[in-house]
């Protein structure tokens, strides 16, 4: 890397900064470790229809239009396989930098997360249903049990007819 700068006394400075990056070094940068197995990068010169460097070195110096086909804004095909794609143009060189990853590999963690959330939601719903059933069952059965006990004492002949069953409910 080379850098030079000329400083002026009033805090104003002008300078030139540059990076000397070989194709080999650029290839090392785009081949850095990732969590995606199918991730591919391409640096393309669209004016010459040539791939300058790619994460798969077999594509380097090949025709861009032959390797990357069916390009849309968010997807493409690389050698006939469908990929999700993102791309940017470098304004200094007009080179196109493209990154592609298989749609299946991107969707797999999303699907696993959806399955986990569905299972957790189902378990939570079952627990809430059990708790509400217990509370409602208790609320319904208490007055019935009181009524059954009262009528049982009356049926045995020992009941006091002046006793009233106390309820707080205003329904049936």
Z-matrix of the N, CA and C atoms (Angstrom, degrees):
N
C 1 1.440
C 2 1.524 1 107.20
N 3 1.331 2 116.07 1 136.86
C 4 1.455 3 119.82 2 177.18
C 5 1.510 4 108.65 3 -120.65
N 6 1.324 5 116.70 4 143.37
C 7 1.460 6 121.17 5 177.28
C 8 1.515 7 108.66 6 -148.96
N 9 1.322 8 115.85 7 135.70
C 10 1.467 9 120.42 8 175.54
C 11 1.506 10 107.77 9 -134.16
N 12 1.309 11 116.83 10 150.56
C 13 1.460 12 120.65 11 178.46
C 14 1.512 13 109.39 12 -149.18
N 15 1.312 14 117.06 13 140.11
C 16 1.461 15 123.20 14 173.71
C 17 1.510 16 107.86 15 -109.90
N 18 1.317 17 118.07 16 122.35
C 19 1.457 18 121.79 17 -177.45
C 20 1.512 19 110.01 18 -101.98
N 21 1.315 20 117.39 19 137.67
C 22 1.462 21 123.24 20 175.50
C 23 1.520 22 107.99 21 -104.68
N 24 1.320 23 119.46 22 155.01
C 25 1.459 24 121.70 23 -172.86
C 26 1.523 25 115.94 24 -65.66
N 27 1.316 26 121.80 25 -22.80
C 28 1.457 27 122.55 26 -175.84
C 29 1.529 28 112.44 27 -89.32
N 30 1.284 29 118.85 28 20.54
C 31 1.453 30 121.27 29 179.14
C 32 1.511 31 113.28 30 82.57
N 33 1.307 32 116.41 31 0.81
C 34 1.462 33 120.38 32 178.28
C 35 1.524 34 107.21 33 -93.45
N 36 1.306 35 115.93 34 130.78
C 37 1.454 36 118.17 35 178.78
C 38 1.514 37 110.31 36 -135.43
N 39 1.282 38 112.99 37 152.75
C 40 1.452 39 121.03 38 175.94
C 41 1.517 40 106.60 39 -129.24
N 42 1.293 41 116.42 40 146.76
C 43 1.451 42 117.39 41 -179.21
C 44 1.502 43 111.87 42 -163.05
N 45 1.292 44 113.93 43 172.94
C 46 1.454 45 121.78 44 178.10
C 47 1.522 46 106.55 45 -129.44
N 48 1.282 47 115.51 46 131.98
C 49 1.459 48 120.30 47 175.54
C 50 1.514 49 107.54 48 -124.96
N 51 1.285 50 116.13 49 138.98
C 52 1.459 51 119.56 50 -179.65
C 53 1.508 52 110.19 51 -143.93
N 54 1.324 53 115.10 52 159.53
C 55 1.458 54 120.77 53 177.78
C 56 1.524 55 107.45 54 -125.75
N 57 1.303 56 114.83 55 127.23
C 58 1.454 57 120.23 56 175.84
C 59 1.524 58 106.55 57 -97.64
N 60 1.320 59 116.16 58 102.96
C 61 1.456 60 121.21 59 -173.75
C 62 1.526 61 108.72 60 -124.02
N 63 1.305 62 116.32 61 116.89
C 64 1.466 63 119.70 62 -178.86
C 65 1.533 64 109.52 63 -79.60
N 66 1.312 65 115.78 64 164.63
C 67 1.467 66 120.91 65 177.36
C 68 1.521 67 109.55 66 -60.81
N 69 1.323 68 117.58 67 -37.14
C 70 1.459 69 121.11 68 178.92
C 71 1.523 70 110.40 69 -63.07
N 72 1.340 71 116.28 70 -44.85
C 73 1.463 72 120.85 71 179.53
C 74 1.527 73 109.98 72 -66.14
N 75 1.330 74 117.42 73 -41.52
C 76 1.459 75 121.65 74 178.00
C 77 1.531 76 109.82 75 -61.65
N 78 1.305 77 116.60 76 -39.36
C 79 1.460 78 120.82 77 177.29
C 80 1.523 79 111.12 78 -62.49
N 81 1.341 80 117.52 79 -40.28
C 82 1.468 81 121.26 80 177.30
C 83 1.526 82 110.75 81 -62.87
N 84 1.335 83 116.75 82 -39.65
C 85 1.472 84 121.00 83 -179.36
C 86 1.526 85 110.38 84 -64.69
N 87 1.320 86 118.04 85 -45.05
C 88 1.463 87 118.96 86 -176.89
C 89 1.522 88 112.90 87 -78.75
N 90 1.329 89 117.47 88 -12.20
C 91 1.460 90 120.86 89 177.34
C 92 1.523 91 112.59 90 -98.81
N 93 1.308 92 117.59 91 15.74
C 94 1.467 93 120.83 92 179.65
C 95 1.531 94 109.50 93 -60.95
N 96 1.324 95 116.46 94 153.71
C 97 1.464 96 122.61 95 -178.50
C 98 1.533 97 111.34 96 -58.29
N 99 1.328 98 115.74 97 137.88
C 100 1.464 99 121.56 98 175.09
C 101 1.521 100 108.54 99 -137.55
N 102 1.320 101 115.69 100 171.17
C 103 1.460 102 121.02 101 176.72
C 104 1.531 103 111.75 102 -84.35
N 105 1.320 104 117.17 103 -8.82
C 106 1.465 105 121.28 104 -177.94
C 107 1.528 106 110.15 105 -100.00
N 108 1.313 107 115.63 106 128.14
C 109 1.463 108 120.28 107 179.62
C 110 1.524 109 111.53 108 -76.59
N 111 1.325 110 117.51 109 -31.62
C 112 1.465 111 120.76 110 -174.00
C 113 1.526 112 113.33 111 -97.52
N 114 1.328 113 117.67 112 4.28
C 115 1.464 114 120.86 113 -177.34
C 116 1.526 115 110.41 114 -65.86
N 117 1.325 116 115.90 115 129.08
C 118 1.457 117 122.04 116 177.56
C 119 1.519 118 109.14 117 -130.82
N 120 1.324 119 116.06 118 142.65
C 121 1.465 120 121.95 119 177.82
C 122 1.529 121 108.47 120 -120.73
N 123 1.311 122 113.46 121 146.89
C 124 1.458 123 120.05 122 178.07
C 125 1.521 124 108.08 123 -137.40
N 126 1.322 125 116.31 124 136.28
C 127 1.464 126 121.49 125 168.46
C 128 1.519 127 104.46 126 -111.93
N 129 1.338 128 115.35 127 120.93
C 130 1.461 129 121.12 128 -168.15
C 131 1.525 130 109.84 129 -124.50
N 132 1.311 131 115.33 130 140.27
C 133 1.451 132 121.36 131 169.78
C 134 1.526 133 106.14 132 -100.76
N 135 1.358 134 117.60 133 97.75
C 136 1.470 135 118.91 134 -175.34
C 137 1.526 136 113.60 135 -66.29
N 138 1.349 137 117.98 136 -26.89
C 139 1.469 138 119.36 137 179.53
C 140 1.529 139 111.21 138 -65.41
N 141 1.324 140 116.08 139 -34.46
C 142 1.470 141 120.18 140 179.84
C 143 1.525 142 112.04 141 -98.91
N 144 1.362 143 117.18 142 -1.17
C 145 1.467 144 122.25 143 -177.78
C 146 1.533 145 110.43 144 53.94
N 147 1.347 146 115.25 145 44.90
C 148 1.458 147 119.98 146 -176.44
C 149 1.521 148 110.80 147 -131.19
N 150 1.343 149 115.27 148 138.17
C 151 1.458 150 120.97 149 172.91
C 152 1.517 151 106.50 150 -82.79
N 153 1.330 152 116.07 151 118.60
C 154 1.461 153 120.89 152 -178.20
C 155 1.518 154 110.13 153 -75.41
N 156 1.327 155 115.65 154 -47.15
C 157 1.454 156 120.94 155 177.36
C 158 1.520 157 107.78 156 -153.75
N 159 1.333 158 115.68 157 147.75
C 160 1.463 159 120.87 158 179.92
C 161 1.520 160 108.45 159 -140.17
N 162 1.330 161 115.23 160 157.41
C 163 1.460 162 118.43 161 178.56
C 164 1.527 163 110.43 162 -63.73
N 165 1.315 164 117.55 163 -31.70
C 166 1.463 165 121.69 164 170.86
C 167 1.525 166 105.67 165 -95.77
N 168 1.323 167 116.69 166 107.44
C 169 1.464 168 121.29 167 -173.11
C 170 1.536 169 113.08 168 -61.04
N 171 1.345 170 117.00 169 -16.84
C 172 1.467 171 119.30 170 177.72
C 173 1.532 172 111.23 171 -63.90
N 174 1.316 173 117.72 172 -24.76
C 175 1.464 174 121.87 173 -179.31
C 176 1.526 175 112.76 174 -85.55
N 177 1.330 176 118.17 175 -15.45
C 178 1.461 177 121.78 176 -177.57
C 179 1.525 178 109.86 177 -60.70
N 180 1.317 179 115.02 178 133.55
C 181 1.468 180 125.93 179 179.17
C 182 1.535 181 113.74 180 70.63
N 183 1.327 182 117.48 181 9.96
C 184 1.462 183 120.32 182 175.19
C 185 1.526 184 109.37 183 -87.43
N 186 1.332 185 116.14 184 168.11
C 187 1.462 186 120.93 185 178.19
C 188 1.531 187 109.14 186 -72.06
N 189 1.304 188 115.26 187 127.37
C 190 1.462 189 123.05 188 -179.82
C 191 1.527 190 110.71 189 -58.44
N 192 1.321 191 117.37 190 -45.39
C 193 1.469 192 121.92 191 -175.58
C 194 1.524 193 112.77 192 -68.92
N 195 1.328 194 117.90 193 -18.32
C 196 1.457 195 120.45 194 178.61
C 197 1.526 196 112.09 195 -89.41
N 198 1.334 197 117.04 196 -29.55
C 199 1.468 198 121.01 197 -177.93
C 200 1.525 199 110.73 198 -86.82
N 201 1.335 200 116.68 199 -49.25
C 202 1.463 201 121.94 200 -177.31
C 203 1.522 202 107.92 201 -104.50
N 204 1.344 203 115.36 202 110.75
C 205 1.462 204 120.73 203 -176.50
C 206 1.529 205 109.85 204 -122.94
N 207 1.301 206 116.57 205 175.05
C 208 1.468 207 123.57 206 178.89
C 209 1.523 208 111.69 207 48.22
N 210 1.332 209 115.66 208 44.60
C 211 1.456 210 120.27 209 -177.53
C 212 1.509 211 111.15 210 -77.48
N 213 1.347 212 115.35 211 129.86
C 214 1.458 213 121.00 212 169.39
C 215 1.526 214 106.01 213 -122.42
N 216 1.301 215 116.41 214 -166.50
C 217 1.466 216 119.45 215 -178.12
C 218 1.535 217 111.80 216 -67.94
N 219 1.333 218 117.36 217 -32.32
C 220 1.463 219 120.33 218 -174.25
C 221 1.522 220 114.43 219 -125.79
N 222 1.317 221 118.54 220 3.02
C 223 1.461 222 119.11 221 -179.07
C 224 1.527 223 110.45 222 -148.76
N 225 1.325 224 113.81 223 163.86
C 226 1.459 225 120.05 224 177.21
C 227 1.517 226 108.59 225 -160.47
N 228 1.305 227 115.25 226 175.22
C 229 1.459 228 121.46 227 172.73
C 230 1.515 229 107.49 228 -119.66
N 231 1.336 230 115.38 229 133.57
C 232 1.458 231 121.21 230 174.58
C 233 1.518 232 105.76 231 -116.99
N 234 1.321 233 114.99 232 114.52
C 235 1.472 234 121.25 233 -175.66
C 236 1.522 235 111.42 234 51.43
N 237 1.332 236 117.37 235 40.56
C 238 1.454 237 122.61 236 175.49
C 239 1.518 238 115.60 237 86.90
N 240 1.328 239 119.20 238 -8.80
C 241 1.466 240 121.73 239 178.24
C 242 1.518 241 109.89 240 -94.78
N 243 1.354 242 116.39 241 137.42
C 244 1.462 243 121.54 242 -178.59
C 245 1.529 244 110.63 243 -79.02
N 246 1.327 245 116.32 244 137.75
C 247 1.457 246 123.57 245 179.30
C 248 1.526 247 110.16 246 -137.36
N 249 1.328 248 115.82 247 152.15
C 250 1.459 249 120.93 248 165.97
C 251 1.515 250 105.95 249 -81.05
N 252 1.323 251 117.12 250 144.80
C 253 1.452 252 119.62 251 -171.71
C 254 1.520 253 111.40 252 -137.25
N 255 1.297 254 115.40 253 146.74
C 256 1.456 255 121.84 254 167.79
C 257 1.521 256 106.66 255 -133.64
N 258 1.326 257 115.94 256 147.60
C 259 1.467 258 118.47 257 -178.65
C 260 1.519 259 110.41 258 -148.27
N 261 1.309 260 114.41 259 153.55
C 262 1.469 261 122.50 260 177.09
C 263 1.524 262 108.33 261 -142.41
N 264 1.307 263 115.05 262 147.15
C 265 1.467 264 120.14 263 175.00
C 266 1.521 265 107.89 264 -100.36
N 267 1.323 266 115.67 265 130.62
C 268 1.457 267 120.51 266 175.21
C 269 1.525 268 106.58 267 -79.70
N 270 1.340 269 117.97 268 117.87
C 271 1.467 270 119.75 269 -174.23
C 272 1.532 271 113.77 270 -66.98
N 273 1.336 272 118.48 271 -25.48
C 274 1.466 273 120.15 272 -179.33
C 275 1.529 274 111.83 273 -76.17
N 276 1.315 275 116.65 274 -38.94
C 277 1.467 276 119.76 275 -175.19
C 278 1.531 277 112.92 276 -106.71
N 279 1.322 278 116.79 277 -13.61
C 280 1.468 279 123.12 278 -172.54
C 281 1.519 280 112.28 279 61.72
N 282 1.334 281 115.91 280 20.25
C 283 1.451 282 120.23 281 174.57
C 284 1.509 283 109.20 282 -81.40
N 285 1.292 284 115.83 283 148.03
C 286 1.453 285 123.45 284 179.80
C 287 1.526 286 107.97 285 -100.48
N 288 1.327 287 116.70 286 126.12
C 289 1.461 288 121.25 287 176.73
C 290 1.521 289 107.13 288 -106.89
N 291 1.319 290 116.55 289 119.53
C 292 1.461 291 122.72 290 -174.32
C 293 1.524 292 109.19 291 -120.06
N 294 1.335 293 115.78 292 135.84
C 295 1.461 294 121.89 293 173.15
C 296 1.518 295 107.99 294 -123.41
N 297 1.328 296 116.14 295 131.75
C 298 1.457 297 121.88 296 -178.73
C 299 1.524 298 109.62 297 -128.37
N 300 1.325 299 116.75 298 143.17
C 301 1.465 300 122.40 299 175.01
C 302 1.526 301 107.36 300 -145.66
N 303 1.328 302 116.33 301 147.32
C 304 1.465 303 118.52 302 -176.86
C 305 1.528 304 110.33 303 -67.63
N 306 1.323 305 114.40 304 142.07
C 307 1.461 306 120.85 305 -178.88
C 308 1.528 307 110.81 306 -62.92
N 309 1.321 308 116.97 307 -36.80
C 310 1.466 309 121.20 308 179.51
C 311 1.529 310 111.04 309 -61.58
N 312 1.333 311 116.27 310 -41.67
C 313 1.464 312 119.74 311 -178.87
C 314 1.530 313 111.88 312 -67.88
N 315 1.312 314 116.94 313 -33.54
C 316 1.468 315 120.46 314 177.45
C 317 1.524 316 110.41 315 -73.35
N 318 1.339 317 117.28 316 -40.10
C 319 1.465 318 121.26 317 -176.18
C 320 1.520 319 113.79 318 -77.48
N 321 1.333 320 118.68 319 -22.34
C 322 1.466 321 121.69 320 -177.52
C 323 1.529 322 112.72 321 -56.49
N 324 1.355 323 120.59 322 -51.60
C 325 1.472 324 118.93 323 178.88
C 326 1.528 325 112.61 324 -65.64
N 327 1.320 326 117.23 325 -31.04
C 328 1.463 327 120.35 326 178.58
C 329 1.525 328 109.45 327 -66.76
N 330 1.325 329 116.91 328 -43.51
C 331 1.472 330 121.11 329 178.85
C 332 1.527 331 110.85 330 -64.80
N 333 1.333 332 117.04 331 -41.31
C 334 1.473 333 120.25 332 178.85
C 335 1.529 334 110.18 333 -63.54
N 336 1.314 335 116.96 334 -40.22
C 337 1.471 336 120.67 335 178.12
C 338 1.526 337 110.24 336 -64.88
N 339 1.321 338 117.60 337 -41.23
C 340 1.468 339 121.30 338 178.83
C 341 1.523 340 110.93 339 -63.14
N 342 1.337 341 117.03 340 -40.71
C 343 1.468 342 120.56 341 178.25
C 344 1.523 343 110.35 342 -64.04
N 345 1.335 344 117.01 343 -45.16
C 346 1.468 345 120.72 344 179.20
C 347 1.531 346 110.98 345 -61.00
N 348 1.333 347 116.90 346 -42.84
C 349 1.467 348 120.70 347 -179.62
C 350 1.535 349 110.45 348 -66.04
N 351 1.316 350 117.58 349 -37.36
C 352 1.467 351 121.43 350 178.18
C 353 1.525 352 110.33 351 -65.14
N 354 1.325 353 116.72 352 -44.26
C 355 1.464 354 120.30 353 178.86
C 356 1.527 355 110.71 354 -63.65
N 357 1.333 356 116.51 355 -44.96
C 358 1.475 357 119.63 356 179.05
C 359 1.522 358 111.15 357 -63.39
N 360 1.333 359 117.61 358 -40.28
C 361 1.461 360 121.40 359 177.67
C 362 1.512 361 112.13 360 -63.85
N 363 1.321 362 116.55 361 -40.19
C 364 1.468 363 120.80 362 178.55
C 365 1.520 364 110.76 363 -64.74
N 366 1.331 365 117.08 364 -45.48
C 367 1.468 366 120.98 365 178.77
C 368 1.523 367 110.42 366 -61.36
N 369 1.330 368 116.87 367 -43.86
C 370 1.467 369 120.66 368 178.59
C 371 1.525 370 110.93 369 -62.46
N 372 1.326 371 117.16 370 -41.58
C 373 1.471 372 120.74 371 179.13
C 374 1.524 373 111.16 372 -63.73
N 375 1.332 374 117.57 373 -41.16
C 376 1.474 375 120.98 374 178.74
C 377 1.526 376 110.39 375 -64.05
N 378 1.332 377 116.94 376 -43.17
C 379 1.465 378 120.64 377 179.22
C 380 1.531 379 110.72 378 -63.32
N 381 1.333 380 117.00 379 -46.21
C 382 1.467 381 120.42 380 178.92
C 383 1.527 382 111.22 381 -63.39
N 384 1.328 383 117.62 382 -38.95
C 385 1.456 384 121.48 383 177.65
C 386 1.530 385 110.50 384 -63.32
N 387 1.336 386 116.98 385 -42.62
C 388 1.473 387 120.60 386 -179.68
C 389 1.535 388 110.64 387 -64.72
N 390 1.315 389 117.09 388 -43.89
C 391 1.466 390 120.69 389 -179.96
C 392 1.524 391 110.81 390 -64.74
N 393 1.342 392 116.86 391 -46.38
C 394 1.472 393 119.24 392 -179.03
C 395 1.532 394 110.87 393 -67.15
N 396 1.335 395 117.43 394 -34.85
C 397 1.475 396 120.17 395 176.84
C 398 1.521 397 110.80 396 -64.07
N 399 1.326 398 116.34 397 -42.15
C 400 1.456 399 120.27 398 178.84
C 401 1.537 400 111.02 399 -63.31
N 402 1.327 401 116.37 400 -45.71
C 403 1.471 402 120.43 401 -179.86
C 404 1.525 403 110.90 402 -63.96
N 405 1.330 404 117.26 403 -45.87
C 406 1.466 405 120.21 404 -179.91
C 407 1.528 406 111.27 405 -67.19
N 408 1.331 407 116.44 406 -39.84
C 409 1.464 408 120.10 407 178.66
C 410 1.518 409 111.66 408 -61.98
N 411 1.327 410 116.25 409 -42.29
C 412 1.466 411 121.01 410 177.97
C 413 1.526 412 110.27 411 -64.79
N 414 1.324 413 117.10 412 -44.58
C 415 1.464 414 121.26 413 -178.68
C 416 1.527 415 111.39 414 -63.49
N 417 1.315 416 117.78 415 -35.63
C 418 1.470 417 121.23 416 -179.63
C 419 1.527 418 111.03 417 -78.74
N 420 1.338 419 116.97 418 -39.29
C 421 1.465 420 119.63 419 -173.45
C 422 1.533 421 114.07 420 -78.00
N 423 1.337 422 119.68 421 -26.50
C 424 1.472 423 120.88 422 -178.48
C 425 1.537 424 112.24 423 -58.21
N 426 1.327 425 119.07 424 -52.71
C 427 1.468 426 118.46 425 179.65
C 428 1.537 427 112.46 426 -63.98
N 429 1.334 428 117.15 427 -32.98
C 430 1.465 429 119.83 428 178.77
C 431 1.524 430 109.91 429 -66.78
N 432 1.324 431 117.17 430 -42.83
C 433 1.472 432 121.37 431 179.05
C 434 1.537 433 109.81 432 -62.52
N 435 1.333 434 117.99 433 -42.82
C 436 1.477 435 121.35 434 178.03
C 437 1.529 436 110.33 435 -60.30
N 438 1.340 437 116.31 436 -43.76
C 439 1.467 438 120.82 437 -179.07
C 440 1.522 439 110.64 438 -65.61
N 441 1.314 440 118.12 439 -42.56
C 442 1.465 441 122.05 440 179.26
C 443 1.530 442 109.88 441 -62.96
N 444 1.335 443 117.80 442 -44.16
C 445 1.479 444 120.62 443 179.25
C 446 1.532 445 110.96 444 -62.80
N 447 1.327 446 117.36 445 -41.12
C 448 1.457 447 121.86 446 -179.89
C 449 1.528 448 110.95 447 -64.41
N 450 1.352 449 115.67 448 -46.33
C 451 1.475 450 118.58 449 -179.30
C 452 1.519 451 111.62 450 -69.17
N 453 1.324 452 117.45 451 -29.06
C 454 1.459 453 121.17 452 177.36
C 455 1.539 454 110.57 453 -66.36
N 456 1.339 455 116.63 454 -43.10
C 457 1.475 456 119.51 455 178.44
C 458 1.520 457 110.49 456 -66.72
N 459 1.334 458 118.12 457 -33.60
C 460 1.464 459 120.84 458 176.95
C 461 1.536 460 110.43 459 -68.61
N 462 1.328 461 116.77 460 -40.67
C 463 1.462 462 121.32 461 -177.92
C 464 1.526 463 111.81 462 -67.01
N 465 1.321 464 117.78 463 -31.37
C 466 1.462 465 121.48 464 179.88
C 467 1.533 466 111.61 465 -79.79
N 468 1.298 467 116.57 466 -6.11
C 469 1.453 468 121.07 467 176.77
C 470 1.516 469 114.32 468 86.23
N 471 1.287 470 118.29 469 4.66
C 472 1.459 471 120.61 470 -178.94
C 473 1.524 472 111.61 471 -104.94
N 474 1.304 473 118.85 472 3.77
C 475 1.450 474 121.26 473 -174.06
C 476 1.511 475 113.13 474 -78.94
N 477 1.277 476 116.45 475 148.76
C 478 1.452 477 124.60 476 176.77
C 479 1.516 478 106.82 477 -94.75
N 480 1.324 479 118.29 478 116.19
C 481 1.460 480 122.42 479 -176.27
C 482 1.519 481 113.37 480 -72.82
N 483 1.313 482 117.56 481 -10.60
C 484 1.461 483 119.54 482 179.64
C 485 1.541 484 111.65 483 -88.03
N 486 1.341 485 118.28 484 -8.17
C 487 1.467 486 122.17 485 -178.90
C 488 1.520 487 109.17 486 -76.81
N 489 1.340 488 115.17 487 138.74
C 490 1.466 489 120.98 488 176.58
C 491 1.532 490 109.50 489 -113.76
N 492 1.302 491 115.74 490 146.08
C 493 1.470 492 120.23 491 175.89
C 494 1.522 493 106.83 492 -84.31
N 495 1.333 494 115.98 493 124.60
C 496 1.459 495 121.08 494 -179.80
C 497 1.541 496 109.58 495 -87.11
N 498 1.311 497 116.83 496 124.10
C 499 1.462 498 121.57 497 175.74
C 500 1.502 499 108.79 498 -131.13
N 501 1.331 500 115.18 499 149.45
C 502 1.464 501 121.16 500 177.23
C 503 1.531 502 110.75 501 -101.00
N 504 1.310 503 116.56 502 -12.36
C 505 1.456 504 120.62 503 -176.55
C 506 1.527 505 111.04 504 -75.62
N 507 1.336 506 114.91 505 148.68
C 508 1.460 507 120.24 506 178.11
C 509 1.520 508 111.51 507 -111.56
N 510 1.326 509 116.71 508 10.86
C 511 1.472 510 120.32 509 179.98
C 512 1.519 511 109.79 510 -108.40
N 513 1.318 512 117.63 511 -162.97
C 514 1.464 513 122.18 512 -176.08
C 515 1.516 514 110.71 513 -61.12
